[in-house]
Amino acid sequence: MSKRESILAGIIVAALGGWALLAWVIDPALAAFDEVKQEAKQLEKDLNKAKILVDSEAKILGRWSGYEKAGLSRTLEQADAETGRALFAWAEDTGVKQVNLSDGKSKTDSEMPFGELSYTLQSTGQLGQIVDLLWAIRRSSLPLKVDKCVIDLKNNKGEELQLSLTVSTLYTPEEQTR
């Protein structure tokens, strides 16, 4: 082999060696570093979320004790009685008429610590009365949520409105109160 062929062979071997080093060592190492970098960013985000949760623990516990005082530790029967009485009382106080309240429909989920009890309230009244009823529900200390609210005209004059309202409340299932 001549000197020129030896140099050319050396250059080819060096190029192939460089390519093999790049393909099998450097590129995988860089990819691993990028993966570690992404994982570190995700862990940092998770850590920040955890810090926020720990920092707001007192606020959350205070809110939770307020919820318990407002009735989250009550049974299905207690929730049914309290919510039914409250809805009728608010309807009477606000002056809405023809109040029809459906029986509560209970729904539980094994994944959740609470059951949900839903009511459908139908009534008629003037706009101010309906607004007052909705405001009474909103400011209640009971754990209530308006799931659906439909307000329609009862007559063409617009003097009376028809309200259809679905309200739900929470209760503690029997097996958890023991």
Kinemage of the C-alpha trace (Angstrom):
@kinemage 1
@onewidth
@group {chain A} dominant
@subgroup {mainchain}
@vectorlist {calphas} color= white
{ca met a 1} P 0.000 0.000 0.000
{ca ser a 2} L 1.377 3.360 -0.938
{ca lys a 3} L 1.677 6.274 1.430
{ca arg a 4} L -1.278 7.985 -0.202
{ca glu a 5} L -3.473 4.857 0.200
{ca ser a 6} L -2.426 4.540 3.835
{ca ile a 7} L -3.427 8.127 4.539
{ca leu a 8} L -6.727 7.671 2.711
{ca ala a 9} L -7.429 4.430 4.642
{ca gly a 10} L -6.606 6.234 7.895
{ca ile a 11} L -8.988 9.063 7.047
{ca ile a 12} L -11.746 6.572 6.164
{ca val a 13} L -11.192 4.608 9.397
{ca ala a 14} L -11.195 7.863 11.404
{ca ala a 15} L -14.390 9.045 9.686
{ca leu a 16} L -16.112 5.698 10.289
{ca gly a 17} L -14.890 5.681 13.878
{ca gly a 18} L -16.136 9.251 14.364
{ca trp a 19} L -19.501 8.367 12.862
{ca ala a 20} L -19.779 5.244 15.081
{ca leu a 21} L -18.811 7.285 18.140
{ca leu a 22} L -21.391 9.932 17.262
{ca ala a 23} L -24.182 7.422 16.490
{ca trp a 24} L -23.621 5.001 19.383
{ca val a 25} L -22.231 7.159 22.171
{ca ile a 26} L -22.704 10.902 21.788
{ca asp a 27} L -26.271 11.029 20.348
{ca pro a 28} L -27.692 8.590 22.957
{ca ala a 29} L -25.915 10.503 25.726
{ca leu a 30} L -27.349 13.818 24.509
{ca ala a 31} L -30.827 12.270 24.238
{ca ala a 32} L -30.502 10.930 27.785
{ca phe a 33} L -29.441 14.375 29.033
{ca asp a 34} L -32.470 15.945 27.311
{ca glu a 35} L -34.753 13.343 28.877
{ca val a 36} L -33.285 13.976 32.316
{ca lys a 37} L -33.679 17.720 31.768
{ca gln a 38} L -37.391 17.309 30.832
{ca glu a 39} L -37.959 15.037 33.822
{ca ala a 40} L -36.295 17.576 36.107
{ca lys a 41} L -38.576 20.328 34.760
{ca gln a 42} L -41.661 18.161 35.380
{ca leu a 43} L -40.491 17.303 38.896
{ca glu a 44} L -39.898 20.997 39.573
{ca lys a 45} L -43.463 21.785 38.445
{ca asp a 46} L -44.800 19.008 40.697
{ca leu a 47} L -42.740 20.339 43.587
{ca asn a 48} L -44.114 23.851 43.075
{ca lys a 49} L -47.672 22.502 43.084
{ca ala a 50} L -46.952 20.607 46.285
{ca lys a 51} L -45.474 23.732 47.892
{ca ile a 52} L -48.594 25.717 46.977
{ca leu a 53} L -50.770 22.990 48.504
{ca val a 54} L -48.710 22.906 51.702
{ca asp a 55} L -48.725 26.709 51.926
{ca ser a 56} L -52.514 26.804 51.580
{ca glu a 57} L -53.154 23.961 54.052
{ca ala a 58} L -54.479 26.254 56.794
{ca lys a 59} L -56.870 27.921 54.381
{ca ile a 60} L -58.085 24.556 53.075
{ca leu a 61} L -58.558 23.123 56.578
{ca gly a 62} L -60.471 26.229 57.638
{ca arg a 63} L -62.712 25.947 54.614
{ca trp a 64} L -63.189 22.226 55.289
{ca ser a 65} L -64.261 22.806 58.899
{ca gly a 66} L -66.732 25.401 57.625
{ca tyr a 67} L -68.137 22.821 55.223
{ca glu a 68} L -68.466 20.281 58.013
{ca lys a 69} L -70.291 22.817 60.184
{ca ala a 70} L -72.567 23.582 57.247
{ca gly a 71} L -73.610 19.970 56.980
{ca leu a 72} L -71.129 17.833 55.094
{ca ser a 73} L -71.058 15.302 57.926
{ca arg a 74} L -74.821 14.730 57.781
{ca thr a 75} L -76.660 11.581 56.754
{ca leu a 76} L -78.947 11.197 53.763
{ca glu a 77} L -82.059 11.683 55.901
{ca gln a 78} L -80.675 14.833 57.529
{ca ala a 79} L -79.629 16.272 54.167
{ca asp a 80} L -83.034 15.482 52.680
{ca ala a 81} L -84.935 17.089 55.555
{ca glu a 82} L -82.729 20.193 55.841
{ca thr a 83} L -82.600 20.882 52.118
{ca gly a 84} L -86.312 20.296 51.544
{ca arg a 85} L -87.268 22.574 54.453
{ca ala a 86} L -84.821 25.247 53.319
{ca leu a 87} L -86.054 25.255 49.706
{ca phe a 88} L -89.709 25.530 50.796
{ca ala a 89} L -88.849 28.264 53.333
{ca trp a 90} L -86.937 30.306 50.750
{ca ala a 91} L -89.763 29.908 48.241
{ca glu a 92} L -92.261 31.101 50.851
{ca asp a 93} L -90.039 34.012 51.961
{ca thr a 94} L -89.509 35.238 48.409
{ca gly a 95} L -93.180 34.894 47.434
{ca val a 96} L -92.854 32.562 44.460
{ca lys a 97} L -96.033 30.561 43.776
{ca gln a 98} L -96.975 27.032 42.808
{ca val a 99} L -93.912 25.445 44.323
{ca asn a 100} L -93.442 21.827 43.279
{ca leu a 101} L -90.426 20.083 44.755
{ca ser a 102} L -89.501 16.619 43.518
{ca asp a 103} L -88.244 13.984 45.937
{ca gly a 104} L -84.497 13.974 46.274
{ca lys a 105} L -82.614 11.590 44.009
{ca ser a 106} L -79.568 10.133 45.689
{ca lys a 107} L -76.377 9.323 43.812
{ca thr a 108} L -73.220 7.847 45.304
{ca asp a 109} L -69.854 7.023 43.807
{ca ser a 110} L -67.390 4.643 45.455
{ca glu a 111} L -64.551 6.961 44.395
{ca met a 112} L -66.016 9.974 46.234
{ca pro a 113} L -66.373 10.416 50.004
{ca phe a 114} L -69.809 12.040 49.677
{ca gly a 115} L -73.141 11.248 48.123
{ca glu a 116} L -75.146 13.745 46.104
{ca leu a 117} L -78.847 14.419 46.560
{ca ser a 118} L -80.668 16.290 43.762
{ca tyr a 119} L -84.010 18.098 43.759
{ca thr a 120} L -86.033 19.704 40.997
{ca leu a 121} L -87.993 22.774 42.038
{ca gln a 122} L -90.627 24.241 39.741
{ca ser a 123} L -92.465 27.453 40.531
{ca thr a 124} L -93.754 30.694 39.094
{ca gly a 125} L -93.197 34.268 40.130
{ca gln a 126} L -91.994 37.670 39.116
{ca leu a 127} L -88.391 38.309 38.157
{ca gly a 128} L -87.504 39.899 41.505
{ca gln a 129} L -88.941 36.948 43.429
{ca ile a 130} L -86.993 34.439 41.353
{ca val a 131} L -83.790 36.442 41.748
{ca asp a 132} L -84.353 36.564 45.526
{ca leu a 133} L -84.869 32.783 45.601
{ca leu a 134} L -81.666 32.167 43.656
{ca trp a 135} L -79.792 34.584 45.913
{ca ala a 136} L -81.090 32.776 49.027
{ca ile a 137} L -79.771 29.499 47.640
{ca arg a 138} L -76.449 31.100 46.747
{ca arg a 139} L -75.800 32.563 50.190
{ca ser a 140} L -76.952 29.463 52.081
{ca ser a 141} L -74.605 27.858 54.577
{ca leu a 142} L -75.800 24.459 53.349
{ca pro a 143} L -73.580 22.762 50.765
{ca leu a 144} L -75.857 23.480 47.769
{ca lys a 145} L -75.131 23.726 44.063
{ca val a 146} L -77.464 24.874 41.298
{ca asp a 147} L -77.046 22.279 38.549
{ca lys a 148} L -79.634 23.628 36.136
{ca cys a 149} L -81.732 26.784 36.005
{ca val a 150} L -84.348 27.465 33.320
{ca ile a 151} L -86.467 30.619 33.399
{ca asp a 152} L -89.271 30.950 30.832
{ca leu a 153} L -92.150 33.348 30.282
{ca lys a 154} L -95.387 31.972 31.675
{ca asn a 155} L -97.569 34.315 29.641
{ca asn a 156} L -97.055 36.658 26.723
{ca lys a 157} L -97.237 39.772 28.892
{ca gly a 158} L -94.029 38.835 30.681
{ca glu a 159} L -95.535 39.497 34.101
{ca glu a 160} L -94.912 36.014 35.422
{ca leu a 161} L -91.970 33.743 34.853
{ca gln a 162} L -91.748 30.002 35.200
{ca leu a 163} L -88.698 28.630 37.020
{ca ser a 164} L -87.312 25.122 36.732
{ca leu a 165} L -84.353 24.623 39.025
{ca thr a 166} L -82.228 21.569 39.787
{ca val a 167} L -80.349 21.863 43.068
{ca ser a 168} L -77.999 19.310 44.608
{ca thr a 169} L -76.530 18.915 48.061
{ca leu a 170} L -73.924 16.638 49.623
{ca tyr a 171} L -74.235 14.093 52.386
{ca thr a 172} L -72.093 11.421 54.015
{ca pro a 173} L -73.144 7.882 53.025
{ca glu a 174} L -74.270 5.620 55.880
{ca glu a 175} L -71.226 3.327 55.780
{ca gln a 176} L -68.922 6.318 56.343
{ca thr a 177} L -70.839 7.819 59.272
{ca arg a 178} L -70.377 4.729 61.444
